[in-house]
Amino acid sequence: MPRAHVTLDRQSVVAPVRRRTFGSFVEHLGRCVYSGIHEPGHPTANEDGFRMDVVDLVRELGSTTVRYPGGNFVSGFRWEDSVGPREQRPVRRDLAWHSLESNQVGLDEFARWLRLTDSELMLAVNIATRGILSALDLLEYANHPSGTALSDQRVANGSPEPHNVRMWCLGNEMDGPWQTGFMTADDYGKLAARTAAAMKAADKDLELVVCGSSGSGMPTFGDWERTVLEHSYEHVDYISCHAYYQEHDGDLRSFLASAVDMDYFIDTVVATADHVGYKKRSEKKINISFDEWNVWYLTRHQESGEGRGEWTHAPRLLEDTYTVADAVVVGNLLMTLLKRSDRVTSASLAQLVNVIAPIMTEPGGPAWRQTTFHPFAITSRLATGEVLRPVIDAPVHRTARHGEASLVDAVATADEGRAAVFLVNRDLAEPAQVTVDVRSLGLSRVVEALTLADPDVYAKNTLAEPNRVAPATNPTATLADGVLTVELPPVSWSAIALH
């Protein structure tokens, strides 16, 4: 049996736990909005047509911030279409996802949905095809109290209080040729800088996110970040990272080590941002908004040809059904985001409902939790206080895609009188015996020990079997003389709460 030892020091603090780490993402894509969060004819629908069974699951998930309305969708979006009387809203073609958009859910409705879920709005503006003036108009509509043409329009539309959006994304994936209105780094950096400066002239306290690379595999990765930030550094607060992972050609060992690649991605972007800051003699630090991350079987969808047929409303797109292995990877990626809380201060699991999502729905029917729901919900619930930097002594194995990876990964958080330890066993066949030195935390008992694992690492939750996979109590977790001992099954994610 592989053995690992983790040492935790209460003084070895990475950063506070950032509640925005537990953000998510709602895009007008497939069934994420329509028949996902919004289905007027559903038995649980409220007066706005929002499914309250989904609201309950979002609250259980612990999502804190929601990026909206895209994504690729935003680069063809005219925000004015989505406000005002619903019967007057135009139907538009969405080129990003080859779909029809009814605009029946827009900013004002979505803001009301956010209040139901206790979530903060993170709004993306279309600077790809609309530009600076449209962004300023949307800012006035959303945030100005009243007394101007656009703020009074919002009041007349039934939202007397401003939405007070603090965090704004300046476009989406502007380096990608799939993006309507994509640009070179030089062109985008200049436009983003001008847009950011104008928006902060309206409200200096806005938090603005400039587009980083669409992924670390982009040919311009690194150079894109450098060029964009050289133009926009003094005007923005965040640069975005996007990363999706999938199992390739049966290489489960590499897939389980996906967090190694995420860590490399973060390292590279931080180094690039700081390089620009040093060149500019700037005292500010640019943080990372990792506002798209998940497991996504993109090649499967590309090969299927979905989304290339007739123009339809809310087609079934990107509806991945997730496995135990997928959930272990999602849990491990979230652990990595916590470990980097000193610079990753906002993140968004993409997406929230139906589309590569932790929550699935059936039109007119139930909503259920995917396997990936569980590690996110448990981590959001247990991670409080400060993130501690673990010292991990564990066997290492080599992977084809990500080089060397520790068989056991860990991170911990600590608060007054309590702590949480999160652990992953990446071994494909063997359980791991893990000891965690928690003496510096001054805690005496295990109050909760949960493990997500299954003899079938490809087991899934489906409409027919919505509860096939769920976390179970791990009876091996014990705490004696300041040392936590636990056995981790192969291909597993675990969370242990100590008081």
C-alpha positions as CSV (number, residue, x, y, z in Angstrom):
1,M,0.0,0.0,0.0
2,P,1.5,3.4,-1.0
3,R,2.1,5.7,2.1
4,A,2.1,9.4,2.2
5,H,2.6,12.0,4.9
6,V,1.3,15.6,5.0
7,T,2.5,18.2,7.4
8,L,0.4,21.3,8.1
9,D,1.7,24.4,9.9
10,R,-0.8,26.9,11.2
11,Q,1.8,29.7,10.4
12,S,2.2,28.6,6.8
13,V,-0.6,30.6,5.3
14,V,-1.1,31.0,1.6
15,A,-4.0,33.5,1.7
16,P,-7.5,33.8,3.0
17,V,-10.0,31.5,1.5
18,R,-11.6,33.5,-1.3
19,R,-15.3,33.0,-1.5
20,R,-15.2,34.0,-5.2
21,T,-13.1,30.8,-5.8
22,F,-16.5,29.0,-5.7
23,G,-17.9,30.9,-8.6
24,S,-19.8,29.4,-11.5
25,F,-20.9,30.3,-15.0
26,V,-24.2,30.7,-16.8
27,E,-24.0,31.2,-20.5
28,H,-26.9,31.4,-23.1
29,L,-25.7,28.1,-24.5
30,G,-27.7,25.0,-25.1
31,R,-30.1,24.3,-22.2
32,C,-28.1,26.1,-19.5
33,V,-30.7,28.9,-19.3
34,Y,-33.8,27.7,-21.1
35,S,-35.1,24.4,-19.5
36,G,-32.1,24.7,-17.2
37,I,-32.5,27.5,-14.7
38,H,-35.6,28.8,-16.5
39,E,-38.7,26.8,-17.5
40,P,-42.0,28.6,-17.0
41,G,-44.2,25.5,-17.3
42,H,-42.3,23.5,-14.8
43,P,-44.1,22.4,-11.6
44,T,-41.5,24.2,-9.4
45,A,-41.3,27.4,-11.5
46,N,-41.8,30.8,-9.7
47,E,-43.5,33.9,-11.1
48,D,-40.4,34.6,-13.2
49,G,-40.3,31.1,-14.7
50,F,-37.2,30.0,-12.7
51,R,-37.1,26.4,-11.6
52,M,-36.9,26.4,-7.8
53,D,-35.6,22.8,-7.7
54,V,-32.6,24.1,-9.5
55,V,-32.3,27.1,-7.2
56,D,-32.2,24.7,-4.2
57,L,-29.4,22.7,-5.9
58,V,-27.4,25.8,-6.7
59,R,-27.7,26.9,-3.1
60,E,-26.5,23.5,-2.0
61,L,-23.6,23.6,-4.4
62,G,-22.4,26.8,-2.7
63,S,-21.9,28.8,-5.8
64,T,-20.9,32.4,-4.9
65,T,-20.3,34.3,-8.1
66,V,-21.9,33.7,-11.5
67,R,-20.3,34.8,-14.7
68,Y,-22.9,35.9,-17.3
69,P,-24.1,35.9,-20.2
70,G,-21.0,34.3,-21.8
71,G,-18.6,32.9,-22.9
72,N,-18.6,32.9,-26.7
73,F,-22.2,34.0,-26.7
74,V,-21.3,37.5,-25.5
75,S,-19.3,38.4,-28.6
76,G,-22.5,38.6,-30.7
77,F,-24.8,39.8,-27.9
78,R,-26.8,43.1,-27.9
79,W,-27.7,43.6,-24.3
80,E,-30.5,46.0,-25.2
81,D,-32.4,43.0,-26.7
82,S,-32.7,41.4,-23.3
83,V,-34.4,44.1,-21.3
84,G,-37.8,45.7,-21.3
85,P,-41.2,44.0,-22.0
86,R,-40.6,40.3,-22.9
87,E,-43.2,40.3,-25.7
88,Q,-41.2,43.1,-27.4
89,R,-37.8,41.4,-27.3
90,P,-36.4,40.2,-30.6
91,V,-35.3,36.7,-31.5
92,R,-31.7,36.7,-32.7
93,R,-29.3,34.2,-34.2
94,D,-26.4,33.3,-31.9
95,L,-23.4,32.5,-34.2
96,A,-21.3,31.1,-31.4
97,W,-23.5,28.1,-30.8
98,H,-25.6,28.1,-34.0
99,S,-28.8,28.6,-32.0
100,L,-31.8,31.0,-31.7
101,E,-31.9,33.3,-28.7
102,S,-35.3,34.4,-27.5
103,N,-34.0,36.9,-25.0
104,Q,-36.8,35.9,-22.6
105,V,-34.2,35.9,-19.8
106,G,-32.1,39.0,-19.6
107,L,-30.1,41.1,-17.1
108,D,-33.1,42.1,-14.9
109,E,-34.5,38.6,-14.7
110,F,-31.1,37.1,-14.1
111,A,-30.4,39.6,-11.3
112,R,-33.5,38.4,-9.6
113,W,-32.5,34.8,-10.0
114,L,-29.1,35.6,-8.4
115,R,-30.9,36.9,-5.3
116,L,-32.7,33.6,-5.0
117,T,-29.3,31.8,-5.0
118,D,-27.4,34.3,-2.9
119,S,-24.9,34.8,-5.7
120,E,-22.9,37.8,-7.0
121,L,-23.1,38.8,-10.7
122,M,-20.0,38.9,-12.8
123,L,-21.0,40.5,-16.0
124,A,-19.3,40.2,-19.4
125,V,-19.4,43.1,-22.0
126,N,-19.3,42.7,-25.7
127,I,-16.3,44.7,-26.9
128,A,-15.7,42.3,-29.8
129,T,-18.5,43.6,-32.0
130,R,-20.0,46.5,-30.0
131,G,-17.1,48.4,-28.4
132,I,-16.7,51.0,-25.7
133,L,-20.0,52.9,-25.9
134,S,-22.1,49.8,-25.5
135,A,-20.1,48.8,-22.4
136,L,-20.6,52.2,-20.9
137,D,-24.3,52.1,-21.7
138,L,-24.7,48.7,-20.0
139,L,-22.7,50.0,-17.0
140,E,-25.1,52.9,-16.7
141,Y,-28.2,50.7,-17.1
142,A,-26.9,48.2,-14.5
143,N,-25.4,50.4,-11.8
144,H,-26.5,54.0,-11.9
145,P,-29.2,54.6,-9.3
146,S,-31.6,56.8,-11.3
147,G,-31.9,60.1,-13.0
148,T,-30.3,59.3,-16.3
149,A,-31.9,57.9,-19.5
150,L,-30.6,54.3,-19.1
151,S,-30.9,54.1,-15.3
152,D,-34.5,55.4,-15.6
153,Q,-35.1,52.8,-18.3
154,R,-34.1,50.0,-15.8
155,V,-36.4,51.5,-13.1
156,A,-39.2,51.5,-15.6
157,N,-38.4,47.9,-16.5
158,G,-39.1,46.9,-12.9
159,S,-35.7,47.1,-11.2
160,P,-35.8,50.2,-9.1
161,E,-32.5,49.4,-7.3
162,P,-29.3,49.3,-9.2
163,H,-27.7,45.9,-9.8
164,N,-24.4,47.2,-8.5
165,V,-22.2,44.8,-10.5
166,R,-18.7,45.0,-9.2
167,M,-16.8,42.6,-11.5
168,W,-16.8,43.0,-15.3
169,C,-15.2,40.9,-18.0
170,L,-13.8,42.8,-21.0
171,G,-15.0,40.4,-23.7
172,N,-14.2,36.6,-23.9
173,E,-11.4,34.5,-25.4
174,M,-10.4,37.2,-27.8
175,D,-7.4,35.2,-29.0
176,G,-9.6,32.4,-30.4
177,P,-10.5,32.3,-34.1
178,W,-13.8,30.7,-33.1
179,Q,-14.7,34.0,-31.4
180,T,-16.8,36.5,-33.3
181,G,-14.6,39.5,-33.7
182,F,-11.4,37.9,-32.5
183,M,-8.3,40.1,-32.5
184,T,-4.5,40.2,-32.2
185,A,-3.1,40.7,-28.8
186,D,-2.0,44.2,-29.8
187,D,-5.5,45.2,-31.1
188,Y,-7.3,43.7,-28.1
189,G,-4.9,45.1,-25.5
190,K,-5.4,48.6,-26.9
191,L,-9.2,48.3,-27.0
192,A,-9.4,46.7,-23.6
193,A,-7.3,49.5,-22.1
194,R,-9.5,52.2,-23.6
195,T,-12.7,50.4,-22.5
196,A,-11.3,49.9,-19.0
197,A,-10.3,53.5,-18.6
198,A,-13.7,54.7,-19.8
199,M,-15.5,52.3,-17.4
200,K,-13.4,53.4,-14.4
201,A,-14.0,57.0,-15.3
202,A,-17.7,56.2,-14.6
203,D,-16.8,54.1,-11.4
204,K,-13.3,53.9,-10.2
205,D,-14.1,51.0,-7.9
206,L,-15.0,48.5,-10.6
207,E,-13.0,45.3,-10.8
208,L,-12.1,44.6,-14.4
209,V,-11.0,41.3,-16.0
210,V,-8.9,41.4,-19.2
211,C,-8.9,38.4,-21.4
212,G,-5.9,36.1,-21.1
213,S,-5.3,33.1,-23.4
214,S,-8.1,30.7,-24.1
215,G,-5.9,27.9,-22.9
216,S,-2.2,27.1,-22.2
217,G,-2.1,25.2,-25.5
218,M,-2.7,28.3,-27.6
219,P,0.2,29.1,-29.9
220,T,0.3,32.7,-28.6
221,F,0.1,31.7,-24.9
222,G,2.4,33.8,-22.7
223,D,3.1,36.3,-25.4
224,W,-0.6,37.2,-25.5
225,E,-0.7,37.9,-21.8
226,R,2.4,40.0,-22.0
227,T,1.2,42.1,-24.9
228,V,-2.3,42.6,-23.6
229,L,-1.0,43.6,-20.1
230,E,1.6,46.0,-21.5
231,H,-1.4,48.0,-22.9
232,S,-3.9,47.6,-20.1
233,Y,-1.9,46.9,-16.8
234,E,-2.8,50.1,-15.1
235,H,-6.5,50.0,-16.0
236,V,-7.4,46.4,-15.1
237,D,-7.4,44.2,-11.9
238,Y,-7.5,40.6,-13.3
239,I,-6.4,38.6,-16.2
240,S,-8.4,35.5,-17.1
241,C,-7.4,31.9,-17.4
242,H,-9.5,29.2,-19.1
243,A,-8.7,25.5,-18.9
244,Y,-10.6,22.3,-19.7
245,Y,-9.4,18.7,-19.2
246,Q,-10.5,15.3,-20.5
247,E,-9.2,11.8,-20.6
248,H,-7.4,11.1,-23.8
249,D,-7.2,7.7,-25.4
250,G,-7.7,5.8,-22.2
251,D,-4.8,7.5,-20.4
252,L,-6.5,7.8,-17.0
253,R,-3.2,8.3,-15.2
254,S,-2.5,11.5,-17.1
255,F,-6.1,12.7,-16.7
256,L,-5.9,12.3,-12.9
257,A,-2.8,14.5,-12.9
258,S,-4.6,17.4,-14.7
259,A,-4.1,19.7,-11.7
260,V,-0.3,19.6,-12.4
261,D,-1.1,21.3,-15.7
262,M,-3.4,23.9,-14.0
263,D,-0.6,24.7,-11.6
264,Y,1.8,25.2,-14.5
265,F,-0.7,27.5,-16.2
266,I,-1.1,29.6,-13.1
267,D,2.7,29.8,-12.6
268,T,3.2,31.0,-16.1
269,V,0.5,33.7,-16.1
270,V,1.6,35.0,-12.7
271,A,5.2,35.3,-13.9
272,T,4.2,37.0,-17.1
273,A,1.9,39.5,-15.3
274,D,4.6,40.3,-12.7
275,H,7.2,40.7,-15.5
276,V,5.0,43.4,-17.0
277,G,4.4,45.0,-13.6
278,Y,8.1,45.2,-12.9
279,K,8.8,46.7,-16.3
280,K,6.3,49.4,-15.6
281,R,7.6,50.0,-12.0
282,S,4.1,49.4,-10.9
283,E,3.2,48.7,-7.2
284,K,0.0,46.9,-8.1
285,K,-0.4,43.1,-8.7
286,I,-2.6,41.7,-11.4
287,N,-4.6,38.7,-10.0
288,I,-6.1,35.8,-11.9
289,S,-9.7,35.2,-12.6
290,F,-9.8,31.5,-13.5
291,D,-13.3,32.1,-14.9
292,E,-13.6,29.0,-17.0
293,W,-12.4,25.6,-15.7
294,N,-13.9,22.1,-15.8
295,V,-13.7,18.6,-17.3
296,W,-15.0,18.9,-20.9
297,Y,-15.0,16.1,-23.5
298,L,-14.6,18.7,-26.3
299,T,-13.2,16.3,-28.9
300,R,-16.3,14.1,-28.5
301,H,-18.6,17.0,-29.2
302,Q,-16.5,18.2,-32.1
303,E,-16.7,14.7,-33.7
304,S,-20.4,14.4,-33.1
305,G,-21.3,17.4,-35.3
306,E,-23.9,18.7,-32.8
307,G,-24.9,22.3,-33.2
308,R,-24.5,22.3,-37.0
309,G,-28.1,21.6,-38.0
310,E,-31.1,23.9,-38.2
311,W,-31.3,27.1,-36.1
312,T,-33.3,26.1,-33.0
313,H,-34.0,27.4,-29.5
314,A,-32.0,25.8,-26.6
315,P,-30.7,22.7,-28.4
316,R,-29.1,19.9,-26.3
317,L,-25.4,20.9,-26.5
318,L,-22.3,19.9,-24.5
319,E,-24.3,17.7,-22.1
320,D,-21.5,15.7,-20.7
321,T,-22.4,13.0,-18.2
322,Y,-19.6,12.8,-15.6
323,T,-17.9,9.8,-14.0
324,V,-16.3,9.2,-10.7
325,A,-12.9,9.9,-12.3
326,D,-14.2,13.2,-13.6
327,A,-15.4,14.1,-10.1
328,V,-11.9,13.3,-8.6
329,V,-10.3,15.5,-11.2
330,V,-12.7,18.4,-10.5
331,G,-12.1,18.1,-6.8
332,N,-8.4,18.1,-7.4
333,L,-8.6,21.2,-9.7
334,L,-10.5,23.0,-7.0
335,M,-7.8,22.1,-4.5
336,T,-5.2,23.6,-6.8
337,L,-7.3,26.9,-7.1
338,L,-7.3,27.0,-3.3
339,K,-3.6,26.4,-3.1
340,R,-3.1,29.4,-5.4
341,S,-5.4,31.7,-3.5
342,D,-2.7,34.3,-3.1
343,R,-3.1,35.2,-6.8
344,V,-6.2,33.3,-8.0
345,T,-8.8,35.3,-6.2
346,S,-11.8,34.5,-8.4
347,A,-12.8,31.4,-10.4
348,S,-15.8,30.1,-12.3
349,L,-16.7,26.4,-12.8
350,A,-18.0,26.3,-16.4
351,Q,-20.9,25.8,-16.5
352,L,-23.7,25.5,-13.9
353,V,-26.7,23.6,-15.4
354,N,-26.9,21.0,-18.2
355,V,-23.9,22.3,-20.2
356,I,-20.8,20.6,-18.9
357,A,-22.4,21.1,-15.6
358,P,-22.7,19.8,-12.0
359,I,-26.5,20.0,-12.2
360,M,-28.7,18.4,-14.8
361,T,-32.4,18.8,-15.5
362,E,-35.1,17.1,-17.6
363,P,-37.7,19.4,-19.1
364,G,-40.9,19.0,-17.1
365,G,-39.0,16.5,-14.9
366,P,-36.4,16.3,-12.1
367,A,-33.1,18.0,-11.5
368,W,-30.2,16.0,-10.2
369,R,-26.6,16.2,-9.0
370,Q,-23.8,15.0,-11.3
371,T,-20.8,13.3,-9.8
372,T,-18.8,16.6,-10.0
373,F,-21.4,18.3,-7.9
374,H,-20.2,16.7,-4.7
375,P,-16.5,17.7,-4.4
376,F,-17.4,21.3,-5.3
377,A,-20.4,21.5,-2.8
378,I,-18.4,19.9,0.1
379,T,-15.3,22.1,-0.5
380,S,-17.4,25.3,-0.7
381,R,-19.1,24.3,2.6
382,L,-16.0,23.3,4.6
383,A,-13.3,25.6,3.3
384,T,-13.2,28.6,5.6
385,G,-10.6,30.9,7.2
386,E,-7.2,30.6,5.6
387,V,-5.5,28.3,3.1
388,L,-2.5,26.4,4.5
389,R,0.4,25.4,2.4
390,P,0.9,21.6,2.9
391,V,4.3,19.8,2.8
392,I,3.6,16.5,1.0
393,D,5.8,13.5,1.2
394,A,4.4,10.9,-1.2
395,P,5.4,8.5,-4.0
396,V,5.7,10.0,-7.4
397,H,4.8,8.5,-10.8
398,R,5.3,9.6,-14.3
399,T,2.4,10.5,-16.6
400,A,2.5,10.8,-20.4
401,R,1.0,14.2,-20.6
402,H,2.0,16.1,-17.4
403,G,5.3,14.6,-16.4
404,E,5.8,13.6,-12.8
405,A,2.8,13.7,-10.4
406,S,2.5,12.9,-6.7
407,L,0.2,9.9,-6.1
408,V,-1.4,11.8,-3.2
409,D,-2.3,15.5,-3.4
410,A,-3.5,17.6,-0.5
411,V,-4.6,21.1,0.7
412,A,-6.0,22.4,4.0
413,T,-7.9,25.3,5.3
414,A,-8.0,26.5,9.0
415,D,-10.3,28.8,10.9
416,E,-10.9,29.4,14.6
417,G,-11.5,26.1,16.2
418,R,-11.8,24.1,13.0
419,A,-10.0,23.0,9.9
420,A,-10.6,21.0,6.7
421,V,-8.2,18.7,4.9
422,F,-8.8,17.8,1.2
423,L,-7.0,14.8,-0.3
424,V,-6.8,12.9,-3.6
425,N,-5.4,9.5,-4.3
426,R,-4.4,9.3,-8.0
427,D,-3.3,5.7,-7.9
428,L,-5.3,3.6,-10.3
429,A,-5.3,0.4,-8.3
430,E,-4.0,0.8,-4.8
431,P,-5.4,2.5,-1.7
432,A,-3.1,5.0,0.0
433,Q,-2.4,5.2,3.7
434,V,-2.0,8.9,4.6
435,T,-1.0,10.5,7.8
436,V,-1.5,14.3,8.3
437,D,0.4,16.1,11.1
438,V,-2.1,18.6,12.4
439,R,-0.5,19.3,15.8
440,S,-0.1,23.0,15.1
441,L,-3.8,23.4,14.6
442,G,-4.8,22.4,18.1
443,L,-7.7,20.3,17.1
444,S,-8.9,17.1,18.8
445,R,-11.6,15.4,16.8
446,V,-12.8,14.3,13.4
447,V,-16.4,15.6,12.9
448,E,-16.8,14.6,9.3
449,A,-14.9,12.4,6.8
450,L,-16.3,11.9,3.3
451,T,-14.8,10.1,0.4
452,L,-16.0,10.0,-3.2
453,A,-14.9,6.7,-4.9
454,D,-16.3,3.7,-6.6
455,P,-15.0,0.3,-7.8
456,D,-16.2,1.4,-11.2
457,V,-14.3,4.7,-11.8
458,Y,-16.6,5.3,-14.8
459,A,-19.8,5.1,-12.8
460,K,-22.2,8.0,-13.5
461,N,-25.4,9.7,-12.2
462,T,-28.1,9.7,-14.8
463,L,-31.8,10.5,-15.1
464,A,-32.5,6.8,-14.5
465,E,-30.0,6.5,-11.6
466,P,-29.5,10.0,-10.2
467,N,-27.9,8.8,-7.0
468,R,-25.7,6.1,-8.3
469,V,-22.6,8.0,-7.1
470,A,-22.4,10.0,-3.9
471,P,-19.8,10.6,-1.2
472,A,-19.7,8.1,1.7
473,T,-18.4,8.3,5.2
474,N,-14.8,7.2,5.5
475,P,-14.6,5.2,8.7
476,T,-10.8,4.9,8.6
477,A,-10.3,8.6,9.5
478,T,-9.0,8.9,13.0
479,L,-7.2,11.6,15.0
480,A,-4.8,10.8,17.8
481,D,-2.0,12.8,19.4
482,G,-2.3,15.5,16.7
483,V,-1.9,13.0,13.8
484,L,-4.8,12.3,11.4
485,T,-4.7,8.9,9.7
486,V,-6.9,7.9,6.8
487,E,-7.0,5.3,4.1
488,L,-7.8,6.7,0.6
489,P,-9.3,4.3,-2.0
490,P,-7.7,4.3,-5.4
491,V,-9.0,7.1,-7.7
492,S,-10.7,9.0,-4.9
493,W,-11.3,12.5,-3.5
494,S,-11.8,13.0,0.2
495,A,-12.7,15.8,2.7
496,I,-12.1,15.6,6.4
497,A,-13.4,18.2,8.9
498,L,-11.7,18.7,12.2
499,H,-12.9,20.6,15.3
